[in-house]
Amino acid sequence: MEHLIPDAWFVGRSQFVLVLISAFGIAVLGKGADWLVEGASGMAYRMGISKVIVGATIVSLGTTSPECAVSVMAAWGGQPGLALGNAVGSVIADTGLIFGLGCLLTVLPADKFVLQRQGWIQFGSGVLLAALAYGAWISSGDQATLGRWVGLLLLALLGIYMWISIRWSKIHPHGEPFQGHDGEEIEEASHKPWAVLAVSMVVGLALVLVSSRVLIASVTVLAEDHWHIPQVVIAGTLVAFGTSLPELVIGMASLLKGHKEILVGNVIGADILNVLFVVGAAAAAAPLPIVDPTSTLPEVALYVHLPAMLLILLMFRIFIVGAVRRGNFQRWQGVPLILAYVAYVVVQIVMTR
C-alpha cells in the first residue's frame, strides 16, 4: 500500500491540509466500514444465518474493521505506536466516551444474560492484553514485544469467542437481543441482489484499506513534523476516536430510534474485538514493540494507556454489578466514565510533551 500511496505525498504539507486529509480519511473509513458491514450482513442473512448471529459476529467485526485495518497497516509499515495505541485507545474511547455519553443521554437497559457473559469476556480480554504486555516488559525490558505467537493466540481466542457467542445467541431468554436499528438495515440489505452485496463488500473493504493508509500517513507527519507529539499519543486519541466512529454512529442512531440495547451490546462487542481481532491481527502481521522509542516517555503504553484501559474496564464492570440487579444503568454513571476518558487524553499529552 505504501507503493500506491507513498509517504512523500504528505511530507511538506501544511498542518491545515494534513488535518483536512486526516478528517477526510476518517470519514471515508467510516463509510467503507458501513458498506462492508451492509454487504457481509446482507449475504449472511440471505444464506439463512439468523439476525442475532449476524449482529453479534459479522456486524461487530465490520464496525471494528477500521481499527483492524489501521493497526495492521501500521504494523506492516513499522509504526508500532500507531498499531498498539489505536487498539487500546479504541477500547478506552468506546467504553469511556461512547458508553459514557450514552449513559448521560438516557437510561440504558442492562441485559443480565449478555452482561454476565460477554461482559466478563470484555473485562478478561483487557486484563489478558495487559498481562501479556507487562509480562513481556518484565522479561525483556525495553526490547519487549507482543510477538506473532501472541497475535495467533488472540486470533484463536477470537474464533472461540465467536463460536461461543453463536451458541449463547441460541439460548438467550429474550430471543434476538440485537434486533432494532441494525437488524432492520440487515433485513433491508438482504433483499438486494447478490452482485450488489458482493460489490458493496469489495468496495467497502477497498475504502477501508486505502483510507487507513491515508490516515496513518497524514497523522504520522502531523505528529512527528508539526506537533512533535509521539505516534502512540496521536494513535490513542485522534486515530482511536476516528476509527471508533462506526460504534459512535451506531450507538447514537440506536438511541434516537429507541433501541438502547444496541449501544450497550456494540460497546461490549467492540471492546472484545479490539483486543482479540485488532491486536491479534496486528501482532500476527508484525511483532508489536511495547516501548515506543519515538516518545519522550517511551513506556507511555505501560504507564498511561494500559492502566487507563484497565481502570475504565474495571469501572464499567463495577457499574454492571448494580445495573444487573436494577435492570438498567444509571445516568450519573456516564460522568466518571467521560471524566476518565478526558483525564486519559490530558495526562498522556502532558506527560509526553
QUINOR-V545804 format. One record per pair of residues at least 12 apart in sequence whose ideal C-beta (glycine too) atoms are under 8 Angstrom apart, sorted by the first residue. I is the first residue (numbers start at 1). J is the second residue. D is the distance in Angstrom with one decimal. If there is no record, write none. Layout:
BEGIN
((I,J,D) (I,J,D))
END
This chain:
BEGIN
((1,73,6.4) (1,76,7.9) (1,209,6.7) (1,210,7.6) (1,213,4.6) (2,77,6.3) (2,213,7.5) (4,210,7.9) (4,213,7.7) (5,210,7.1) (5,213,5.0) (5,214,6.3) (5,217,6.6) (7,217,5.7) (7,220,7.7) (7,221,7.6) (9,217,7.2) (10,217,4.8) (10,218,5.5) (10,220,7.8) (10,221,4.7) (11,221,6.0) (11,225,7.3) (13,221,6.9) (15,222,6.8) (15,226,5.0) (15,227,8.0) (18,218,5.0) (18,219,7.9) (18,221,5.9) (18,222,5.0) (18,226,7.2) (19,222,7.1) (21,214,6.4) (21,218,4.4) (22,215,6.0) (22,218,4.5) (22,219,5.5) (22,222,7.0) (22,238,7.1) (22,242,7.6) (24,214,7.6) (25,211,4.7) (25,212,7.5) (25,214,4.3) (25,215,3.7) (25,218,6.4) (25,242,7.7) (26,211,7.7) (26,215,6.4) (26,242,3.6) (26,243,7.6) (26,245,6.4) (28,207,5.6) (28,210,7.6) (28,211,4.0) (28,214,7.8) (29,66,4.6) (29,69,7.7) (29,70,7.8) (29,207,7.3) (29,208,6.2) (29,211,4.3) (29,212,6.2) (29,215,6.4) (29,242,6.8) (29,243,6.6) (29,245,7.5) (30,66,7.0) (30,245,4.5) (30,246,5.7) (30,249,6.8) (31,207,6.4) (32,65,8.0) (32,66,7.6) (32,203,7.7) (32,204,4.8) (32,205,7.2) (32,206,7.3) (32,207,2.9) (32,208,4.1) (32,211,6.1) (33,62,5.9) (33,63,6.2) (33,65,5.2) (33,66,5.2) (33,204,6.8) (33,208,6.0) (33,246,4.8) (34,204,7.1) (34,246,7.0) (35,200,4.8) (35,201,7.5) (35,203,5.9) (35,204,3.3) (35,207,6.9) (36,62,5.2) (36,65,5.9) (36,200,7.4) (36,201,5.9) (36,204,3.2) (36,205,5.6) (36,208,6.3) (37,58,7.3) (37,59,5.5) (37,62,3.3) (37,63,6.6) (37,204,7.5) (37,246,7.8) (38,185,6.9) (38,186,8.0) (38,189,4.8) (38,197,7.7) (38,200,5.5) (38,204,7.5) (39,189,7.5) (39,197,4.6) (39,198,6.7) (39,199,7.4) (39,200,3.3) (39,201,3.4) (39,202,7.8) (39,204,6.1) (40,58,5.0) (40,61,7.9) (40,62,6.0) (40,201,5.6) (41,54,5.1) (41,58,5.4) (41,59,5.8) (41,62,7.3) (41,185,7.7) (41,186,4.4) (41,189,6.0) (41,190,7.8) (42,186,6.7) (42,189,3.4) (42,190,4.8) (42,192,5.9) (42,197,4.5) (42,200,7.5) (43,194,7.2) (43,197,4.9) (43,198,7.3) (43,201,7.3) (44,58,5.4) (45,186,5.4) (45,187,6.7) (45,189,7.2) (45,190,3.9) (46,190,5.2) (46,194,7.2) (46,197,7.4) (50,169,7.2) (50,176,7.0) (51,176,5.3) (51,178,6.8) (51,179,6.5) (51,183,4.9) (51,186,6.4) (51,187,7.3) (52,169,4.4) (52,172,7.0) (52,175,7.7) (52,176,4.1) (52,177,6.4) (52,178,5.3) (52,179,7.7) (53,165,7.9) (53,166,5.4) (53,169,5.5) (54,186,5.7) (55,176,7.8) (55,178,3.2) (55,179,8.0) (55,182,5.6) (55,183,6.5) (55,186,7.3) (55,265,7.6) (56,165,4.9) (56,166,7.4) (56,169,5.7) (56,178,6.1) (56,265,7.6) (56,269,6.7) (57,162,5.4) (57,165,6.3) (57,166,6.8) (59,178,7.8) (59,182,5.8) (59,186,7.3) (60,266,7.4) (60,269,4.1) (60,270,6.6) (60,273,5.7) (61,273,6.5) (61,277,6.7) (62,246,7.6) (63,246,4.1) (63,247,5.6) (63,250,6.5) (63,266,6.9) (63,270,6.2) (64,90,7.8) (64,246,7.9) (64,270,5.6) (64,273,4.3) (64,274,6.1) (64,277,5.8) (64,278,6.2) (65,205,7.9) (65,208,5.5) (66,208,6.1) (66,212,6.7) (66,242,7.7) (66,243,4.0) (66,245,7.6) (66,246,6.6) (67,86,6.0) (67,87,6.2) (67,90,5.0) (67,240,7.8) (67,243,4.5) (67,244,7.4) (67,274,5.9) (67,278,4.6) (68,277,5.8) (68,278,4.7) (68,281,5.3) (68,282,7.5) (69,208,4.8) (69,209,5.8) (69,212,4.0) (70,82,6.9) (70,83,7.9) (70,86,5.3) (70,212,4.5) (70,215,6.4) (70,216,6.2) (70,239,6.2) (70,243,5.6) (71,83,4.3) (71,84,7.5) (71,86,5.1) (71,87,5.5) (71,278,5.1) (71,279,7.2) (71,281,7.0) (71,282,3.9) (72,281,5.2) (72,282,5.2) (72,285,4.9) (73,209,7.5) (73,212,5.1) (73,213,5.7) (73,216,5.7) (74,86,7.0) (74,216,5.6) (74,235,7.6) (74,282,7.2) (75,282,4.4) (75,283,7.3) (75,285,4.6) (75,286,4.1) (75,288,6.3) (76,285,5.5) (76,286,5.9) (77,216,6.7) (78,286,7.7) (79,216,6.7) (79,220,6.5) (79,231,5.9) (80,286,7.9) (80,288,5.0) (80,289,4.6) (80,292,6.9) (81,230,6.2) (81,231,3.4) (81,232,3.5) (81,235,5.8) (81,292,4.4) (81,294,6.0) (81,295,7.1) (82,216,6.0) (82,219,7.7) (82,220,7.2) (82,231,5.2) (82,232,7.4) (82,234,7.5) (82,235,4.4) (82,239,6.6) (83,235,7.7) (83,282,4.5) (83,286,8.0) (83,288,5.5) (84,146,7.3) (84,232,7.3) (84,235,7.7) (84,279,7.0) (84,282,7.3) (84,288,5.1) (84,290,7.2) (84,301,6.0) (84,305,7.9) (85,231,7.1) (85,232,4.1) (85,233,7.3) (85,234,7.7) (85,235,3.2) (85,236,4.3) (85,239,7.6) (85,240,7.1) (85,292,7.9) (85,301,6.8) (85,305,6.4) (86,235,4.5) (86,236,7.3) (86,239,5.1) (86,240,5.3) (86,243,6.3) (86,278,7.4) (87,274,5.1) (87,275,7.0) (87,278,4.3) (87,279,4.7) (87,282,6.9) (88,129,7.5) (88,236,6.6) (88,240,7.8) (88,274,7.8) (88,301,7.0) (88,305,4.7) (88,306,6.5) (88,309,5.3) (89,235,6.1) (89,236,3.5) (89,237,6.5) (89,239,7.2) (89,240,2.9) (89,241,7.7) (89,305,6.9) (90,240,4.6) (90,243,6.0) (90,244,5.1) (90,270,7.4) (90,274,4.8) (90,278,7.2) (91,126,6.4) (91,271,5.0) (91,274,4.9) (91,275,6.9) (91,309,5.3) (91,312,7.8) (91,313,7.4) (92,236,7.4) (92,240,7.2) (92,305,7.7) (92,308,5.6) (92,309,5.4) (92,312,5.7) (92,341,6.2) (92,344,5.8) (93,240,5.2) (93,241,5.3) (93,244,4.6) (93,341,6.9) (94,244,5.7) (94,247,5.6) (94,267,5.0) (94,270,5.0) (94,271,5.6) (94,274,7.2) (95,267,6.1) (95,271,6.1) (95,312,5.0) (95,313,6.4) (95,316,5.3) (95,337,6.8) (96,312,4.8) (96,337,4.9) (96,338,6.5) (96,340,5.2) (96,341,3.2) (96,344,7.1) (97,241,7.4) (97,244,7.8) (97,248,7.9) (97,337,7.8) (97,338,6.4) (97,341,4.7) (98,244,6.7) (98,247,5.7) (98,248,5.2) (98,251,5.5) (98,263,7.4) (98,267,6.0) (99,251,7.9) (99,263,7.1) (99,264,7.4) (99,267,4.6) (99,316,7.0) (99,334,7.6) (99,337,6.3) (100,333,7.8) (100,334,4.3) (100,335,7.5) (100,336,7.9) (100,337,3.2) (100,338,4.0) (100,340,8.0) (100,341,6.6) (101,334,6.5) (101,338,6.7) (102,251,5.8) (102,252,7.8) (102,255,6.3) (102,260,7.6) (102,263,4.7) (102,264,7.8) (102,267,7.9) (102,334,7.1) (103,329,5.6) (103,330,7.5) (103,331,5.8) (103,332,8.0) (103,333,5.1) (103,334,3.0) (103,337,6.8) (104,331,6.0) (104,334,3.7) (104,335,7.0) (104,338,7.1) (105,255,6.1) (105,331,8.0) (105,334,7.8) (106,255,5.9) (106,260,6.3) (106,331,7.3) (107,260,7.8) (107,328,5.2) (107,329,6.9) (107,330,7.3) (107,331,6.1) (108,260,5.3) (108,261,8.0) (108,263,6.6) (108,264,5.6) (108,328,6.4) (108,329,4.4) (109,260,5.5) (109,261,5.4) (109,264,6.9) (109,327,6.9) (109,328,5.4) (109,329,7.8) (110,264,7.5) (110,320,7.1) (110,323,3.7) (110,324,5.4) (110,326,6.9) (110,327,5.8) (110,328,5.4) (110,329,5.9) (111,174,7.4) (111,177,5.9) (111,261,6.2) (111,264,7.0) (111,265,7.5) (112,324,4.9) (113,168,7.7) (113,172,5.6) (113,173,6.0) (113,174,7.3) (113,177,7.4) (114,172,7.7) (114,177,6.1) (114,264,7.6) (114,265,6.2) (114,268,7.1) (115,264,7.8) (115,268,7.6) (115,320,5.0) (115,323,7.1) (115,324,5.8) (116,324,6.7) (117,168,5.8) (118,165,7.1) (118,168,7.8) (118,265,7.7) (118,268,5.1) (118,269,6.8) (118,272,6.8) (119,268,6.0) (119,317,7.2) (119,320,5.4) (121,161,6.2) (121,272,5.5) (122,268,4.9) (122,271,4.7) (122,272,5.3) (122,313,6.9) (122,316,7.9) (123,313,5.3) (123,314,7.5) (123,316,7.8) (123,317,5.0) (125,157,7.9) (125,271,7.0) (125,272,5.2) (125,275,4.0) (125,276,6.0) (126,271,7.1) (126,275,6.3) (126,309,5.6) (126,310,6.2) (126,313,4.5) (127,310,7.0) (127,313,7.8) (128,275,7.1) (129,275,5.0) (129,279,6.2) (129,306,7.5) (129,309,7.9) (130,306,4.8) (130,309,7.1) (130,310,5.7) (132,146,6.2) (132,150,5.7) (133,146,6.6) (133,290,5.3) (133,301,7.0) (133,302,6.8) (133,306,6.0) (134,302,6.8) (134,306,7.4) (136,290,6.1) (137,290,5.7) (137,291,7.4) (137,299,7.8) (137,302,6.0) (142,291,4.7) (142,298,6.9) (143,289,7.9) (143,291,7.8) (144,289,7.3) (144,290,4.6) (144,291,6.4) (145,287,4.2) (145,288,6.0) (145,289,5.1) (145,290,6.5) (146,279,7.1) (146,283,4.6) (146,287,6.6) (146,288,4.4) (146,290,6.7) (147,283,6.9) (147,287,4.8) (148,283,6.3) (148,284,5.6) (148,286,7.8) (148,287,6.1) (150,279,8.0) (150,280,7.8) (150,283,5.0) (151,279,7.4) (151,280,5.0) (151,281,6.8) (151,282,6.9) (151,283,3.1) (151,284,3.1) (151,285,7.2) (152,280,7.6) (152,284,5.7) (153,280,7.6) (154,275,6.7) (154,276,4.9) (154,277,7.8) (154,279,5.9) (154,280,3.1) (154,283,6.9) (155,276,7.1) (155,277,7.6) (155,280,4.2) (155,281,6.8) (155,284,6.2) (157,276,5.3) (157,280,7.7) (158,273,7.3) (158,276,3.9) (158,277,5.4) (158,280,6.0) (161,272,6.4) (161,276,6.2) (177,261,6.3) (177,265,6.7) (178,261,7.7) (178,262,6.9) (178,265,6.0) (179,259,7.6) (180,254,6.2) (180,257,6.8) (180,258,8.0) (180,259,3.0) (180,261,7.1) (180,262,5.4) (181,250,7.3) (181,253,5.6) (181,254,4.8) (181,257,4.9) (181,259,5.0) (181,262,5.8) (182,250,6.7) (182,254,7.5) (182,262,6.1) (215,239,6.6) (215,242,6.8) (216,239,7.8) (219,234,5.1) (219,235,7.8) (219,238,6.1) (219,239,5.8) (220,234,7.8) (222,234,7.0) (224,294,7.2) (229,349,7.3) (229,352,6.8) (229,353,7.9) (230,292,6.0) (230,294,5.0) (230,295,3.5) (230,296,7.0) (230,297,7.8) (230,300,6.8) (230,352,5.4) (231,292,6.8) (231,294,5.5) (231,295,7.8) (232,292,4.6) (232,294,7.5) (232,295,5.8) (232,300,5.5) (232,301,6.2) (232,305,7.4) (233,295,7.2) (233,300,6.9) (233,348,5.3) (233,349,6.3) (233,352,5.3) (236,304,8.0) (236,305,5.7) (236,344,7.9) (236,348,6.3) (237,345,5.4) (237,348,7.5) (237,349,7.7) (244,270,7.5) (247,266,5.5) (247,267,6.7) (247,270,5.0) (250,262,6.5) (250,263,7.6) (250,266,5.6) (251,263,3.8) (251,266,5.8) (251,267,7.1) (254,266,7.7) (264,329,7.9) (271,313,7.4) (290,302,6.6) (295,352,5.4) (296,352,5.3) (296,353,7.1) (297,351,5.3) (297,352,4.9) (300,348,6.2) (300,351,7.0) (300,352,5.8) (303,351,7.4) (304,344,7.1) (304,347,6.0) (304,348,4.6) (304,351,6.4) (305,348,7.2) (308,340,7.1) (308,343,8.0) (308,344,4.2) (308,347,7.8) (311,340,6.3) (312,337,6.6) (312,340,5.3) (312,341,7.2) (312,344,7.8) (315,336,6.3) (315,337,6.5) (315,340,6.6) (316,337,7.1) (319,333,5.0))
END
